[in-house]
Each structure stands twice: as structure tokens, then as C-alpha cells.
Amino acid sequence: MKVLPEAVRFVLGDTNYQDPALHEHCAAAGRLLVATRRGAYPHQDDGVEVRRVFHKLRSLAIANFNGQFKGIFDLGQHVPTRGLCRTQRWALGAILLYQLTLLFRFDHGGDLRVGLKAFLKAA
């Protein structure tokens, strides 16, 4: 398993991380595994409030990024490549281009969320 720094107290995961062995491993290291639970709401376990905070932060960060990235690179449809290696290369290139665009916009005081698609098309 991955070695985490001593300062880590919470480990965040999705439903698939609800594994008794992983819970035991985290507990032995003095950590709390915070993972989505199946079942009817509201949940009543000890991790409810921590999960709520972590998943809200995750939703703000990841969901917004995914939506923006898919919109910029028209990923509502198939990627313009065939084959695993070419598709991986295309995806890495898109991520690099996205990061370089954000860096450029940041350095020039531009908005990091608005007009990125138009900016890339004009380039």
C-alpha cells in the first residue's frame, strides 16, 4: 500500500474504498478512512460530517474541472484518435495545453475560467 506522510489523518475515497482491510490499515496508522457509503440517507456513522466536507470540496474542484475540460476539448463525443497509445498521447497533450493556457492567463492577469475555449481556438 502507498506510504503516506505522518501528518495525514484522513484518507478520502469513493465507495470502492469501503474495504475492511483498508479500514484496519488506516486505523493502525492513526488515520480515519472517509469513503462514500451505500444505503439510505441520512447516514449515522462517525464519518458523516467529515465525508460531507471532503466531498463538497472534491465536488467543487473535480466536477468543475471535468466539466470545463470536457467543454474546451469537445469531449462529449469520441476523441479524435484510435488506439490506446495514441489516445493517451492525445489526452496528455490536451492536459498540457490546458495547464499552459492557465499559466499564461494567470501570468497576464486573465480570468482562469472564462473564455478558455475561445482563447485556444484563436491561438
N, CA, C and O atoms as a GROMACS GRO file, in nm:
protein
  492
    1MET      N    1   0.083  -0.118   0.000
    1MET     CA    2   0.000   0.000   0.000
    1MET      C    3   0.088   0.125   0.000
    1MET      O    4   0.204   0.120   0.038
    2LYS      N    5   0.032   0.234  -0.042
    2LYS     CA    6   0.102   0.361  -0.052
    2LYS      C    7   0.140   0.412   0.087
    2LYS      O    8   0.060   0.404   0.180
    3VAL      N    9   0.260   0.463   0.100
    3VAL     CA   10   0.306   0.520   0.226
    3VAL      C   11   0.268   0.668   0.228
    3VAL      O   12   0.302   0.743   0.137
    4LEU      N   13   0.197   0.708   0.333
    4LEU     CA   14   0.152   0.846   0.346
    4LEU      C   15   0.234   0.918   0.453
    4LEU      O   16   0.283   0.854   0.546
    5PRO      N   17   0.248   1.049   0.442
    5PRO     CA   18   0.319   1.124   0.546
    5PRO      C   19   0.250   1.110   0.682
    5PRO      O   20   0.129   1.088   0.689
    6GLU      N   21   0.326   1.122   0.788
    6GLU     CA   22   0.274   1.107   0.924
    6GLU      C   23   0.160   1.205   0.953
    6GLU      O   24   0.068   1.172   1.028
    7ALA      N   25   0.164   1.324   0.894
    7ALA     CA   26   0.065   1.428   0.923
    7ALA      C   27  -0.074   1.395   0.869
    7ALA      O   28  -0.172   1.457   0.912
    8VAL      N   29  -0.085   1.302   0.778
    8VAL     CA   30  -0.215   1.268   0.718
    8VAL      C   31  -0.302   1.199   0.823
    8VAL      O   32  -0.264   1.096   0.879
    9ARG      N   33  -0.418   1.256   0.848
    9ARG     CA   34  -0.510   1.198   0.947
    9ARG      C   35  -0.635   1.140   0.882
    9ARG      O   36  -0.699   1.052   0.941
   10PHE      N   37  -0.672   1.188   0.764
   10PHE     CA   38  -0.790   1.140   0.695
   10PHE      C   39  -0.751   1.091   0.556
   10PHE      O   40  -0.670   1.154   0.489
   11VAL      N   41  -0.809   0.981   0.513
   11VAL     CA   42  -0.787   0.927   0.379
   11VAL      C   43  -0.923   0.928   0.311
   11VAL      O   44  -1.016   0.861   0.356
   12LEU      N   45  -0.935   1.002   0.201
   12LEU     CA   46  -1.062   1.018   0.131
   12LEU      C   47  -1.069   0.921   0.015
   12LEU      O   48  -0.974   0.908  -0.062
   13GLY      N   49  -1.183   0.853   0.001
   13GLY     CA   50  -1.200   0.759  -0.110
   13GLY      C   51  -1.346   0.747  -0.150
   13GLY      O   52  -1.436   0.791  -0.078
   14ASP      N   53  -1.368   0.686  -0.265
   14ASP     CA   54  -1.503   0.660  -0.312
   14ASP      C   55  -1.555   0.530  -0.252
   14ASP      O   56  -1.488   0.467  -0.169
   15THR      N   57  -1.673   0.490  -0.292
   15THR     CA   58  -1.739   0.372  -0.237
   15THR      C   59  -1.653   0.246  -0.245
   15THR      O   60  -1.657   0.162  -0.155
   16ASN      N   61  -1.575   0.233  -0.351
   16ASN     CA   62  -1.492   0.112  -0.368
   16ASN      C   63  -1.385   0.099  -0.261
   16ASN      O   64  -1.328  -0.009  -0.245
   17TYR      N   65  -1.356   0.205  -0.188
   17TYR     CA   66  -1.256   0.200  -0.081
   17TYR      C   67  -1.315   0.148   0.050
   17TYR      O   68  -1.242   0.132   0.148
   18GLN      N   69  -1.444   0.120   0.052
   18GLN     CA   70  -1.507   0.064   0.172
   18GLN      C   71  -1.466  -0.082   0.185
   18GLN      O   72  -1.543  -0.173   0.153
   19ASP      N   73  -1.346  -0.102   0.231
   19ASP     CA   74  -1.288  -0.235   0.246
   19ASP      C   75  -1.241  -0.251   0.390
   19ASP      O   76  -1.165  -0.167   0.440
   20PRO      N   77  -1.284  -0.357   0.459
   20PRO     CA   78  -1.244  -0.375   0.599
   20PRO      C   79  -1.092  -0.375   0.619
   20PRO      O   80  -1.043  -0.320   0.718
   21ALA      N   81  -1.018  -0.436   0.527
   21ALA     CA   82  -0.872  -0.440   0.541
   21ALA      C   83  -0.813  -0.299   0.532
   21ALA      O   84  -0.718  -0.268   0.604
   22LEU      N   85  -0.866  -0.216   0.446
   22LEU     CA   86  -0.817  -0.078   0.433
   22LEU      C   87  -0.855   0.004   0.556
   22LEU      O   88  -0.776   0.087   0.602
   23HIS      N   89  -0.974  -0.018   0.609
   23HIS     CA   90  -1.014   0.049   0.734
   23HIS      C   91  -0.917   0.013   0.846
   23HIS      O   92  -0.874   0.100   0.921
   24GLU      N   93  -0.883  -0.115   0.858
   24GLU     CA   94  -0.790  -0.161   0.961
   24GLU      C   95  -0.651  -0.101   0.940
   24GLU      O   96  -0.586  -0.057   1.036
   25HIS      N   97  -0.605  -0.099   0.815
   25HIS     CA   98  -0.473  -0.042   0.784
   25HIS      C   99  -0.468   0.105   0.824
   25HIS      O  100  -0.370   0.150   0.884
   26CYS      N  101  -0.572   0.181   0.791
   26CYS     CA  102  -0.576   0.324   0.826
   26CYS      C  103  -0.582   0.341   0.977
   26CYS      O  104  -0.511   0.425   1.033
   27ALA      N  105  -0.665   0.262   1.044
   27ALA     CA  106  -0.679   0.273   1.190
   27ALA      C  107  -0.547   0.242   1.260
   27ALA      O  108  -0.512   0.307   1.358
   28ALA      N  109  -0.474   0.143   1.210
   28ALA     CA  110  -0.345   0.106   1.270
   28ALA      C  111  -0.244   0.220   1.259
   28ALA      O  112  -0.154   0.232   1.342
   29ALA      N  113  -0.259   0.304   1.157
   29ALA     CA  114  -0.169   0.418   1.136
   29ALA      C  115  -0.223   0.546   1.200
   29ALA      O  116  -0.164   0.653   1.184
   30GLY      N  117  -0.336   0.535   1.272
   30GLY     CA  118  -0.394   0.653   1.336
   30GLY      C  119  -0.470   0.743   1.240
   30GLY      O  120  -0.480   0.863   1.263
   31ARG      N  121  -0.522   0.684   1.133
   31ARG     CA  122  -0.595   0.762   1.032
   31ARG      C  123  -0.740   0.715   1.025
   31ARG      O  124  -0.772   0.604   1.067
   32LEU      N  125  -0.825   0.801   0.972
   32LEU     CA  126  -0.964   0.766   0.951
   32LEU      C  127  -0.989   0.758   0.801
   32LEU      O  128  -0.964   0.854   0.728
   33LEU      N  129  -1.039   0.644   0.756
   33LEU     CA  130  -1.078   0.629   0.615
   33LEU      C  131  -1.215   0.691   0.598
   33LEU      O  132  -1.311   0.650   0.664
   34VAL      N  133  -1.225   0.788   0.511
   34VAL     CA  134  -1.350   0.856   0.484
   34VAL      C  135  -1.390   0.821   0.341
   34VAL      O  136  -1.333   0.873   0.245
   35ALA      N  137  -1.488   0.732   0.328
   35ALA     CA  138  -1.530   0.686   0.196
   35ALA      C  139  -1.682   0.684   0.189
   35ALA      O  140  -1.750   0.660   0.288
   36THR      N  141  -1.734   0.710   0.070
   36THR     CA  142  -1.877   0.710   0.047
   36THR      C  143  -1.937   0.576   0.089
   36THR      O  144  -1.877   0.471   0.069
   37ARG      N  145  -2.055   0.581   0.147
   37ARG     CA  146  -2.124   0.459   0.190
   37ARG      C  147  -2.250   0.440   0.109
   37ARG      O  148  -2.317   0.537   0.072
   38ARG      N  149  -2.281   0.317   0.084
   38ARG     CA  150  -2.408   0.285   0.019
   38ARG      C  151  -2.517   0.281   0.125
   38ARG      O  152  -2.489   0.269   0.244
   39GLY      N  153  -2.641   0.290   0.080
   39GLY     CA  154  -2.752   0.278   0.173
   39GLY      C  155  -2.833   0.406   0.181
   39GLY      O  156  -2.798   0.509   0.123
   40ALA      N  157  -2.942   0.394   0.254
   40ALA     CA  158  -3.036   0.505   0.266
   40ALA      C  159  -2.975   0.620   0.346
   40ALA      O  160  -2.898   0.600   0.440
   41TYR      N  161  -3.013   0.740   0.308
   41TYR     CA  162  -2.970   0.859   0.380
   41TYR      C  163  -3.076   0.894   0.483
   41TYR      O  164  -3.192   0.856   0.464
   42PRO      N  165  -3.044   0.962   0.587
   42PRO     CA  166  -2.910   1.008   0.622
   42PRO      C  167  -2.829   0.898   0.691
   42PRO      O  168  -2.883   0.818   0.768
   43HIS      N  169  -2.700   0.895   0.663
   43HIS     CA  170  -2.610   0.801   0.730
   43HIS      C  171  -2.588   0.849   0.873
   43HIS      O  172  -2.596   0.969   0.901
   44GLN      N  173  -2.561   0.755   0.963
   44GLN     CA  174  -2.546   0.790   1.104
   44GLN      C  175  -2.409   0.757   1.161
   44GLN      O  176  -2.389   0.769   1.282
   45ASP      N  177  -2.313   0.715   1.078
   45ASP     CA  178  -2.182   0.673   1.129
   45ASP      C  179  -2.095   0.792   1.166
   45ASP      O  180  -2.132   0.908   1.143
   46ASP      N  181  -1.978   0.762   1.224
   46ASP     CA  182  -1.888   0.866   1.273
   46ASP      C  183  -1.831   0.956   1.163
   46ASP      O  184  -1.795   1.071   1.192
   47GLY      N  185  -1.821   0.909   1.041
   47GLY     CA  186  -1.756   0.986   0.936
   47GLY      C  187  -1.846   1.075   0.854
   47GLY      O  188  -1.801   1.135   0.757
   48VAL      N  189  -1.974   1.085   0.892
   48VAL     CA  190  -2.070   1.159   0.811
   48VAL      C  191  -2.028   1.303   0.785
   48VAL      O  192  -2.025   1.347   0.670
   49GLU      N  193  -1.996   1.376   0.890
   49GLU     CA  194  -1.964   1.518   0.874
   49GLU      C  195  -1.833   1.539   0.799
   49GLU      O  196  -1.821   1.631   0.718
   50VAL      N  197  -1.735   1.455   0.826
   50VAL     CA  198  -1.607   1.466   0.756
   50VAL      C  199  -1.627   1.437   0.608
   50VAL      O  200  -1.575   1.510   0.523
   51ARG      N  201  -1.703   1.332   0.576
   51ARG     CA  202  -1.731   1.299   0.434
   51ARG      C  203  -1.802   1.412   0.365
   51ARG      O  204  -1.773   1.443   0.250
   52ARG      N  205  -1.896   1.473   0.434
   52ARG     CA  206  -1.973   1.583   0.375
   52ARG      C  207  -1.880   1.698   0.337
   52ARG      O  208  -1.892   1.752   0.227
   53VAL      N  209  -1.790   1.736   0.425
   53VAL     CA  210  -1.697   1.846   0.397
   53VAL      C  211  -1.602   1.808   0.283
   53VAL      O  212  -1.585   1.886   0.189
   54PHE      N  213  -1.540   1.689   0.292
   54PHE     CA  214  -1.445   1.647   0.189
   54PHE      C  215  -1.510   1.634   0.052
   54PHE      O  216  -1.454   1.678  -0.048
   55HIS      N  217  -1.627   1.575   0.048
   55HIS     CA  218  -1.692   1.556  -0.082
   55HIS      C  219  -1.743   1.686  -0.141
   55HIS      O  220  -1.751   1.701  -0.263
   56LYS      N  221  -1.778   1.781  -0.057
   56LYS     CA  222  -1.817   1.912  -0.108
   56LYS      C  223  -1.696   1.980  -0.173
   56LYS      O  224  -1.706   2.036  -0.282
   57LEU      N  225  -1.581   1.975  -0.104
   57LEU     CA  226  -1.459   2.032  -0.161
   57LEU      C  227  -1.420   1.961  -0.290
   57LEU      O  228  -1.382   2.025  -0.388
   58ARG      N  229  -1.430   1.828  -0.289
   58ARG     CA  230  -1.395   1.749  -0.408
   58ARG      C  231  -1.487   1.784  -0.523
   58ARG      O  232  -1.443   1.800  -0.637
   59SER      N  233  -1.616   1.798  -0.494
   59SER     CA  234  -1.711   1.832  -0.599
   59SER      C  235  -1.679   1.966  -0.661
   59SER      O  236  -1.687   1.983  -0.783
   60LEU      N  237  -1.643   2.061  -0.577
   60LEU     CA  238  -1.610   2.194  -0.630
   60LEU      C  239  -1.486   2.190  -0.718
   60LEU      O  240  -1.481   2.257  -0.821
   61ALA      N  241  -1.387   2.113  -0.677
   61ALA     CA  242  -1.261   2.109  -0.750
   61ALA      C  243  -1.269   2.019  -0.873
   61ALA      O  244  -1.241   2.064  -0.984
   62ILE      N  245  -1.306   1.895  -0.854
   62ILE     CA  246  -1.301   1.796  -0.962
   62ILE      C  247  -1.414   1.813  -1.062
   62ILE      O  248  -1.390   1.813  -1.183
   63ALA      N  249  -1.536   1.826  -1.014
   63ALA     CA  250  -1.650   1.835  -1.106
   63ALA      C  251  -1.639   1.958  -1.196
   63ALA      O  252  -1.667   1.949  -1.315
   64ASN      N  253  -1.599   2.070  -1.140
   64ASN     CA  254  -1.583   2.191  -1.222
   64ASN      C  255  -1.473   2.173  -1.325
   64ASN      O  256  -1.488   2.212  -1.441
   65PHE      N  257  -1.361   2.113  -1.283
   65PHE     CA  258  -1.252   2.090  -1.377
   65PHE      C  259  -1.297   1.996  -1.489
   65PHE      O  260  -1.273   2.025  -1.606
   66ASN      N  261  -1.362   1.886  -1.454
   66ASN     CA  262  -1.406   1.790  -1.555
   66ASN      C  263  -1.500   1.855  -1.656
   66ASN      O  264  -1.485   1.835  -1.777
   67GLY      N  265  -1.596   1.932  -1.606
   67GLY     CA  266  -1.689   1.999  -1.696
   67GLY      C  267  -1.620   2.098  -1.787
   67GLY      O  268  -1.648   2.104  -1.907
   68GLN      N  269  -1.530   2.177  -1.732
   68GLN     CA  270  -1.458   2.276  -1.812
   68GLN      C  271  -1.368   2.208  -1.915
   68GLN      O  272  -1.365   2.249  -2.031
   69PHE      N  273  -1.296   2.105  -1.873
   69PHE     CA  274  -1.204   2.035  -1.962
   69PHE      C  275  -1.280   1.968  -2.076
   69PHE      O  276  -1.238   1.976  -2.192
   70LYS      N  277  -1.391   1.903  -2.045
   70LYS     CA  278  -1.472   1.838  -2.148
   70LYS      C  279  -1.529   1.940  -2.245
   70LYS      O  280  -1.536   1.915  -2.366
   71GLY      N  281  -1.569   2.057  -2.193
   71GLY     CA  282  -1.624   2.161  -2.280
   71GLY      C  283  -1.519   2.221  -2.372
   71GLY      O  284  -1.546   2.246  -2.489
   72ILE      N  285  -1.400   2.244  -2.321
   72ILE     CA  286  -1.293   2.304  -2.400
   72ILE      C  287  -1.250   2.212  -2.514
   72ILE      O  288  -1.229   2.257  -2.626
   73PHE      N  289  -1.237   2.084  -2.483
   73PHE     CA  290  -1.184   1.990  -2.582
   73PHE      C  291  -1.294   1.905  -2.648
   73PHE      O  292  -1.264   1.800  -2.706
   74ASP      N  293  -1.419   1.948  -2.638
   74ASP     CA  294  -1.533   1.879  -2.700
   74ASP      C  295  -1.532   1.730  -2.671
   74ASP      O  296  -1.539   1.648  -2.762
   75LEU      N  297  -1.525   1.695  -2.543
   75LEU     CA  298  -1.519   1.555  -2.504
   75LEU      C  299  -1.654   1.494  -2.475
   75LEU      O  300  -1.663   1.392  -2.407
   76GLY      N  301  -1.761   1.555  -2.524
   76GLY     CA  302  -1.893   1.495  -2.515
   76GLY      C  303  -1.906   1.384  -2.617
   76GLY      O  304  -2.001   1.304  -2.613
   77GLN      N  305  -1.812   1.378  -2.708
   77GLN     CA  306  -1.811   1.277  -2.814
   77GLN      C  307  -1.678   1.202  -2.805
   77GLN      O  308  -1.602   1.221  -2.711
   78HIS      N  309  -1.652   1.118  -2.903
   78HIS     CA  310  -1.529   1.039  -2.904
   78HIS      C  311  -1.408   1.128  -2.929
   78HIS      O  312  -1.417   1.231  -2.995
   79VAL      N  313  -1.294   1.086  -2.875
   79VAL     CA  314  -1.170   1.158  -2.901
   79VAL      C  315  -1.130   1.135  -3.046
   79VAL      O  316  -1.170   1.036  -3.106
   80PRO      N  317  -1.051   1.226  -3.103
   80PRO     CA  318  -1.017   1.216  -3.246
   80PRO      C  319  -0.902   1.119  -3.276
   80PRO      O  320  -0.831   1.138  -3.376
   81THR      N  321  -0.882   1.019  -3.194
   81THR     CA  322  -0.772   0.925  -3.216
   81THR      C  323  -0.824   0.782  -3.209
   81THR      O  324  -0.935   0.756  -3.162
   82ARG      N  325  -0.740   0.690  -3.257
   82ARG     CA  326  -0.770   0.547  -3.245
   82ARG      C  327  -0.651   0.480  -3.179
   82ARG      O  328  -0.536   0.516  -3.203
   83GLY      N  329  -0.680   0.382  -3.095
   83GLY     CA  330  -0.574   0.309  -3.029
   83GLY      C  331  -0.540   0.368  -2.893
   83GLY      O  332  -0.548   0.490  -2.874
   84LEU      N  333  -0.503   0.283  -2.801
   84LEU     CA  334  -0.476   0.326  -2.664
   84LEU      C  335  -0.360   0.424  -2.656
   84LEU      O  336  -0.372   0.529  -2.593
   85CYS      N  337  -0.248   0.391  -2.717
   85CYS     CA  338  -0.129   0.476  -2.708
   85CYS      C  339  -0.155   0.615  -2.767
   85CYS      O  340  -0.118   0.716  -2.708
   86ARG      N  341  -0.218   0.620  -2.883
   86ARG     CA  342  -0.247   0.750  -2.945
   86ARG      C  343  -0.347   0.830  -2.863
   86ARG      O  344  -0.335   0.952  -2.853
   87THR      N  345  -0.445   0.763  -2.804
   87THR     CA  346  -0.543   0.831  -2.722
   87THR      C  347  -0.480   0.883  -2.593
   87THR      O  348  -0.511   0.994  -2.549
   88GLN      N  349  -0.391   0.805  -2.535
   88GLN     CA  350  -0.319   0.851  -2.416
   88GLN      C  351  -0.235   0.973  -2.449
   88GLN      O  352  -0.231   1.069  -2.372
   89ARG      N  353  -0.168   0.969  -2.562
   89ARG     CA  354  -0.085   1.082  -2.606
   89ARG      C  355  -0.171   1.206  -2.627
   89ARG      O  356  -0.133   1.316  -2.587
   90TRP      N  357  -0.287   1.189  -2.689
   90TRP     CA  358  -0.378   1.299  -2.714
   90TRP      C  359  -0.425   1.359  -2.581
   90TRP      O  360  -0.427   1.481  -2.565
   91ALA      N  361  -0.463   1.272  -2.486
   91ALA     CA  362  -0.512   1.320  -2.356
   91ALA      C  363  -0.403   1.395  -2.280
   91ALA      O  364  -0.429   1.501  -2.224
   92LEU      N  365  -0.282   1.342  -2.279
   92LEU     CA  366  -0.173   1.410  -2.211
   92LEU      C  367  -0.141   1.544  -2.278
   92LEU      O  368  -0.113   1.643  -2.210
   93GLY      N  369  -0.147   1.547  -2.410
   93GLY     CA  370  -0.126   1.673  -2.481
   93GLY      C  371  -0.233   1.776  -2.447
   93GLY      O  372  -0.202   1.894  -2.430
   94ALA      N  373  -0.358   1.731  -2.436
   94ALA     CA  374  -0.468   1.822  -2.402
   94ALA      C  375  -0.450   1.875  -2.260
   94ALA      O  376  -0.474   1.994  -2.236
   95ILE      N  377  -0.409   1.790  -2.168
   95ILE     CA  378  -0.386   1.834  -2.030
   95ILE      C  379  -0.271   1.934  -2.024
   95ILE      O  380  -0.281   2.035  -1.954
   96LEU      N  381  -0.163   1.907  -2.097
   96LEU     CA  382  -0.050   2.000  -2.100
   96LEU      C  383  -0.093   2.134  -2.160
   96LEU      O  384  -0.058   2.240  -2.105
   97LEU      N  385  -0.166   2.132  -2.268
   97LEU     CA  386  -0.214   2.255  -2.331
   97LEU      C  387  -0.303   2.334  -2.235
   97LEU      O  388  -0.293   2.456  -2.225
   98TYR      N  389  -0.391   2.262  -2.165
   98TYR     CA  390  -0.479   2.326  -2.067
   98TYR      C  391  -0.396   2.394  -1.957
   98TYR      O  392  -0.423   2.509  -1.922
   99GLN      N  393  -0.297   2.324  -1.905
   99GLN     CA  394  -0.214   2.381  -1.798
   99GLN      C  395  -0.133   2.501  -1.847
   99GLN      O  396  -0.121   2.600  -1.776
  100LEU      N  397  -0.078   2.491  -1.967
  100LEU     CA  398  -0.003   2.604  -2.022
  100LEU      C  399  -0.093   2.726  -2.045
  100LEU      O  400  -0.052   2.840  -2.024
  101THR      N  401  -0.216   2.699  -2.088
  101THR     CA  402  -0.312   2.808  -2.108
  101THR      C  403  -0.344   2.876  -1.976
  101THR      O  404  -0.347   2.999  -1.969
  102LEU      N  405  -0.367   2.796  -1.872
  102LEU     CA  406  -0.394   2.855  -1.740
  102LEU      C  407  -0.276   2.935  -1.690
  102LEU      O  408  -0.293   3.043  -1.634
  103LEU      N  409  -0.155   2.883  -1.709
  103LEU     CA  410  -0.035   2.955  -1.666
  103LEU      C  411  -0.022   3.088  -1.739
  103LEU      O  412   0.006   3.191  -1.677
  104PHE      N  413  -0.043   3.086  -1.870
  104PHE     CA  414  -0.036   3.209  -1.948
  104PHE      C  415  -0.139   3.311  -1.900
  104PHE      O  416  -0.108   3.428  -1.881
  105ARG      N  417  -0.264   3.263  -1.882
  105ARG     CA  418  -0.371   3.353  -1.838
  105ARG      C  419  -0.341   3.410  -1.699
  105ARG      O  420  -0.366   3.527  -1.672
  106PHE      N  421  -0.289   3.326  -1.611
  106PHE     CA  422  -0.255   3.371  -1.476
  106PHE      C  423  -0.146   3.476  -1.480
  106PHE      O  424  -0.156   3.580  -1.415
  107ASP      N  425  -0.040   3.449  -1.557
  107ASP     CA  426   0.071   3.544  -1.568
  107ASP      C  427   0.028   3.678  -1.624
  107ASP      O  428   0.088   3.781  -1.593
  108HIS      N  429  -0.077   3.679  -1.707
  108HIS     CA  430  -0.123   3.803  -1.770
  108HIS      C  431  -0.249   3.858  -1.703
  108HIS      O  432  -0.313   3.948  -1.757
  109GLY      N  433  -0.283   3.805  -1.587
  109GLY     CA  434  -0.398   3.857  -1.512
  109GLY      C  435  -0.533   3.826  -1.573
  109GLY      O  436  -0.631   3.893  -1.542
  110GLY      N  437  -0.540   3.726  -1.660
  110GLY     CA  438  -0.666   3.690  -1.722
  110GLY      C  439  -0.751   3.600  -1.634
  110GLY      O  440  -0.704   3.542  -1.537
  111ASP      N  441  -0.878   3.589  -1.671
  111ASP     CA  442  -0.971   3.503  -1.599
  111ASP      C  443  -0.935   3.358  -1.630
  111ASP      O  444  -0.916   3.321  -1.745
  112LEU      N  445  -0.927   3.277  -1.526
  112LEU     CA  446  -0.887   3.137  -1.544
  112LEU      C  447  -1.004   3.046  -1.578
  112LEU      O  448  -0.984   2.928  -1.605
  113ARG      N  449  -1.127   3.099  -1.577
  113ARG     CA  450  -1.242   3.014  -1.602
  113ARG      C  451  -1.324   3.057  -1.724
  113ARG      O  452  -1.400   2.977  -1.778
  114VAL      N  453  -1.311   3.178  -1.765
  114VAL     CA  454  -1.396   3.231  -1.871
  114VAL      C  455  -1.315   3.252  -1.999
  114VAL      O  456  -1.206   3.310  -1.996
  115GLY      N  457  -1.369   3.205  -2.110
  115GLY     CA  458  -1.309   3.231  -2.240
  115GLY      C  459  -1.191   3.143  -2.278
  115GLY      O  460  -1.119   3.175  -2.372
  116LEU      N  461  -1.169   3.032  -2.208
  116LEU     CA  462  -1.054   2.947  -2.239
  116LEU      C  463  -1.069   2.880  -2.375
  116LEU      O  464  -0.971   2.870  -2.450
  117LYS      N  465  -1.188   2.836  -2.408
  117LYS     CA  466  -1.209   2.768  -2.537
  117LYS      C  467  -1.185   2.867  -2.652
  117LYS      O  468  -1.116   2.833  -2.749
  118ALA      N  469  -1.239   2.984  -2.642
  118ALA     CA  470  -1.219   3.085  -2.746
  118ALA      C  471  -1.072   3.125  -2.754
  118ALA      O  472  -1.019   3.145  -2.864
  119PHE      N  473  -1.006   3.135  -2.641
  119PHE     CA  474  -0.863   3.168  -2.637
  119PHE      C  475  -0.783   3.061  -2.711
  119PHE      O  476  -0.694   3.095  -2.790
  120LEU      N  477  -0.812   2.933  -2.687
  120LEU     CA  478  -0.738   2.824  -2.753
  120LEU      C  479  -0.768   2.819  -2.902
  120LEU      O  480  -0.679   2.792  -2.982
  121LYS      N  481  -0.891   2.845  -2.941
  121LYS     CA  482  -0.927   2.843  -3.083
  121LYS      C  483  -0.858   2.957  -3.158
  121LYS      O  484  -0.824   2.943  -3.276
  122ALA      N  485  -0.837   3.068  -3.090
  122ALA     CA  486  -0.774   3.185  -3.154
  122ALA      C  487  -0.623   3.168  -3.166
  122ALA      O  488  -0.558   3.235  -3.246
  123ALA      N  489  -0.567   3.079  -3.087
  123ALA     CA  490  -0.421   3.063  -3.083
  123ALA      C  491  -0.366   2.995  -3.206
  123ALA      O  492  -0.245   2.975  -3.216
   0.00000   0.00000   0.00000
